[in-house]
Structure formats: structure tokens, C-alpha cells
């Protein structure tokens, strides 16, 4: 059964992005949208957004640096480590699960370190990369993008984003334990 799921996931991963590309182009043709011109216009807007988000980005990166340097991440891992064993999550991947909602670059660094130590084909390496792909940098999005467009009330966005991150992490643990 796991060989079937592995083959299915492999097929989906090979065709997903080209299929999405073709769907977007096809939909643009059906709606008579000048796809290339719209893409270029969006790229111009993206550059302006990048300039507007710099102050929010700097503030978020400083906050993450303080969080990691204070030892709070290691404390959270020590407290939550025993609970992760109950759900089949190696304690080594807990740092990844905790850092991912905060920082893409921070979680990428943790994932890279896990792969160097345990190997990319180990359960820990596969689970860390699956967690990376199945979750979002929630607080980064809230601080940077919401700040750039002037969203002030993020009351529902925070719990919803964190709940989605938790679902992604738990799904990654379940799928990786099932397939590997």
C-alpha cells in the first residue's frame, strides 16, 4: 500500500507545476487575457511591494534573532520533546516545526542542519523537508505582507494561520511515518 502512495505522490509531484502552468495559460486564453503583459505588470507591482516591506522585514528578522539567541527555542524543545515522541515525531524535527511559522530562512537553516547531520534520505531529513513544504511562515506573512498593505486587525488571521501550520506539521508527520 505504501508503494502505491509513494508512486502516486511521485507522479503528482512531477506533473503538478507544469499542469498548473498550463491551466493558468489556458484560462488566460479562454478569458482573452494578455497573459505575458499581465505577468510583467504584476512583476512591476511586486518590486514596489518589496520596497514597502523592507521595514517590516527588518523588524521581523530582529525579533527572530532575539528569540533564537535568548534560548527560548531550546527551552520549548526541551519541554515539548517528550510529547512529540507520542505522535511519531522525532524530537530533532521539533525545532523545524517551531521555527517554520516564524521564519523561512531560519527554518531553512534548521532543515539544512538536520540534513547534514542525519542525511536527506533519513526519516528526519524527509520529515523536515515535508514540514517545510506543508506549512507557511505565518508570523512573517502577518508582519511583512499585512503591514505592507495596511491590515491592522489580524485577530482571526493569527489563530487560523497557526492552526493551518499545525495541520501541515501533523500531516507531514503522519505521511512520512506512513511512507517511510
GUZA-409697 format. One record per residue (C-alpha): residue number from 1; residue in one letter; y, x negated, z. Coordinates in nm, 2 decimals, always signed. Last residue first. Layout:
% GUZA-409697
   pos   code    north     east       up
   NUM      a        Y        X        Z
...
//
This chain:
% GUZA-409697
   pos   code    north     east       up
   180      x    +0.59    -0.90    +0.52
   179      x    +0.61    -0.55    +0.36
   178      x    +0.61    -0.32    +0.67
   177      x    +0.77    -0.57    +0.91
   176      x    +1.05    -0.63    +0.65
   175      x    +1.09    -0.26    +0.58
   174      x    +1.11    -0.17    +0.96
   173      x    +1.35    -0.45    +1.05
   172      x    +1.57    -0.38    +0.75
   171      x    +1.57    -0.01    +0.82
   170      x    +1.68    -0.08    +1.18
   169      x    +1.96    -0.31    +1.06
   168      x    +2.08    -0.06    +0.80
   167      x    +2.07    +0.23    +1.05
   166      x    +2.27    +0.02    +1.30
   165      x    +2.53    -0.06    +1.03
   164      x    +2.56    +0.31    +0.93
   163      x    +2.61    +0.39    +1.30
   162      x    +2.87    +0.12    +1.33
   161      x    +3.06    +0.26    +1.02
   160      x    +3.04    +0.62    +1.15
   159      x    +3.15    +0.51    +1.50
   158      x    +3.45    +0.31    +1.37
   157      x    +3.55    +0.55    +1.09
   156      x    +3.59    +0.85    +1.31
   155      x    +3.88    +0.72    +1.51
   154      x    +4.04    +0.51    +1.23
   153      x    +4.38    +0.67    +1.26
   152      x    +4.64    +0.43    +1.12
   151      x    +4.55    +0.40    +0.75
   150      x    +4.83    +0.20    +0.59
   149      x    +4.66    +0.09    +0.27
   148      x    +4.64    -0.28    +0.37
   147      x    +4.55    -0.20    +0.72
   146      x    +4.26    +0.02    +0.62
   145      x    +4.15    -0.27    +0.39
   144      x    +4.18    -0.55    +0.64
   143      x    +4.12    -0.42    +0.99
   142      x    +3.88    -0.14    +0.91
   141      x    +3.69    -0.33    +0.64
   140      x    +3.66    -0.64    +0.87
   139      x    +3.55    -0.42    +1.15
   138      x    +3.27    -0.27    +0.94
   137      x    +3.14    -0.58    +0.77
   136      x    +2.87    -0.38    +0.60
   135      x    +2.49    -0.35    +0.63
   134      x    +2.18    -0.35    +0.41
   133      x    +2.24    -0.67    +0.22
   132      x    +2.29    -0.89    +0.53
   131      x    +2.01    -0.72    +0.71
   130      x    +1.78    -0.79    +0.42
   129      x    +1.89    -1.16    +0.42
   128      x    +1.82    -1.18    +0.80
   127      x    +1.48    -1.01    +0.76
   126      x    +1.37    -1.24    +0.48
   125      x    +1.47    -1.55    +0.67
   124      x    +1.32    -1.43    +1.00
   123      x    +0.99    -1.32    +0.83
   122      x    +0.97    -1.66    +0.66
   121      x    +1.03    -1.71    +0.29
   120      x    +1.39    -1.84    +0.33
   119      x    +1.28    -2.11    +0.58
   118      x    +1.29    -2.10    +0.96
   117      x    +1.56    -2.36    +1.04
   116      x    +1.75    -2.38    +0.72
   115      x    +1.70    -2.00    +0.66
   114      x    +1.83    -1.92    +1.01
   113      x    +2.13    -2.15    +0.95
   112      x    +2.21    -1.98    +0.62
   111      x    +2.19    -1.63    +0.79
   110      x    +2.42    -1.74    +1.07
   109      x    +2.67    -1.88    +0.81
   108      x    +2.65    -1.56    +0.61
   107      x    +2.71    -1.36    +0.93
   106      x    +3.03    -1.55    +1.00
   105      x    +3.14    -1.53    +0.63
   104      x    +3.08    -1.15    +0.62
   103      x    +3.25    -1.10    +0.96
   102      x    +3.24    -0.84    +1.24
   101      x    +2.98    -0.58    +1.14
   100      x    +2.74    -0.87    +1.04
    99      x    +2.79    -1.07    +1.36
    98      x    +2.57    -0.86    +1.59
    97      x    +2.28    -0.82    +1.35
    96      x    +2.29    -1.19    +1.25
    95      x    +2.29    -1.30    +1.61
    94      x    +2.00    -1.07    +1.67
    93      x    +1.79    -1.24    +1.40
    92      x    +1.67    -1.51    +1.63
    91      x    +1.54    -1.25    +1.87
    90      x    +1.27    -1.15    +1.61
    89      x    +1.29    -0.77    +1.55
    88      x    +0.96    -0.59    +1.60
    87      x    +1.11    -0.29    +1.78
    86      x    +1.01    -0.39    +2.13
    85      x    +1.10    -0.76    +2.07
    84      x    +1.46    -0.65    +2.01
    83      x    +1.48    -0.51    +2.37
    82      x    +1.41    -0.85    +2.52
    81      x    +1.69    -1.02    +2.32
    80      x    +1.97    -0.77    +2.42
    79      x    +2.10    -0.95    +2.72
    78      x    +2.06    -1.31    +2.59
    77      x    +2.19    -1.21    +2.25
    76      x    +2.50    -1.05    +2.41
    75      x    +2.56    -1.36    +2.61
    74      x    +2.53    -1.58    +2.30
    73      x    +2.79    -1.36    +2.12
    72      x    +3.03    -1.36    +2.42
    71      x    +3.03    -1.74    +2.43
    70      x    +3.41    -1.76    +2.41
    69      x    +3.40    -1.96    +2.09
    68      x    +3.22    -1.68    +1.90
    67      x    +3.47    -1.41    +2.01
    66      x    +3.77    -1.63    +1.97
    65      x    +3.67    -1.72    +1.61
    64      x    +3.61    -1.35    +1.54
    63      x    +3.96    -1.27    +1.66
    62      x    +4.12    -1.55    +1.45
    61      x    +3.93    -1.43    +1.14
    60      x    +4.06    -1.07    +1.20
    59      x    +4.42    -1.17    +1.24
    58      x    +4.41    -1.39    +0.93
    57      x    +4.25    -1.11    +0.72
    56      x    +4.51    -0.86    +0.84
    55      x    +4.79    -1.10    +0.74
    54      x    +4.63    -1.17    +0.40
    53      x    +4.57    -0.80    +0.31
    52      x    +4.88    -0.75    +0.10
    51      x    +4.81    -1.05    -0.13
    50      x    +4.46    -0.93    -0.20
    49      x    +4.58    -0.58    -0.27
    48      x    +4.81    -0.71    -0.54
    47      x    +4.53    -0.91    -0.70
    46      x    +4.31    -0.60    -0.69
    45      x    +4.58    -0.40    -0.87
    44      x    +4.56    -0.64    -1.15
    43      x    +4.18    -0.62    -1.16
    42      x    +4.21    -0.24    -1.17
    41      x    +4.43    -0.27    -1.48
    40      x    +4.18    -0.50    -1.64
    39      x    +3.90    -0.26    -1.57
    38      x    +4.10    +0.04    -1.71
    37      x    +4.17    -0.16    -2.03
    36      x    +3.80    -0.25    -2.06
    35      x    +3.68    +0.10    -2.00
    34      x    +3.91    +0.28    -2.24
    33      x    +3.80    +0.62    -2.11
    32      x    +3.66    +0.88    -2.36
    31      x    +3.48    +1.07    -2.09
    30      x    +3.15    +1.02    -2.26
    29      x    +3.24    +0.66    -2.33
    28      x    +3.33    +0.60    -1.97
    27      x    +3.01    +0.76    -1.85
    26      x    +2.81    +0.53    -2.08
    25      x    +2.99    +0.22    -1.96
    24      x    +2.93    +0.32    -1.60
    23      x    +2.57    +0.41    -1.66
    22      x    +2.51    +0.08    -1.85
    21      x    +2.65    -0.12    -1.56
    20      x    +2.44    +0.08    -1.31
    19      x    +2.13    +0.01    -1.52
    18      x    +2.20    -0.36    -1.54
    17      x    +2.25    -0.37    -1.16
    16      x    +1.94    -0.17    -1.06
    15      x    +1.69    -0.31    -1.32
    14      x    +1.55    -0.62    -1.15
    13      x    +1.59    -0.50    -0.79
    12      x    +1.41    -0.17    -0.87
    11      x    +1.12    -0.35    -1.03
    10      x    +1.08    -0.58    -0.73
     9      x    +1.11    -0.29    -0.49
     8      x    +0.83    -0.11    -0.67
     7      x    +0.61    -0.42    -0.67
     6      x    +0.66    -0.48    -0.30
     5      x    +0.60    -0.11    -0.23
     4      x    +0.27    -0.12    -0.43
     3      x    +0.17    -0.44    -0.26
     2      x    +0.24    -0.28    +0.08
     1      x    +0.00    +0.00    +0.00
//
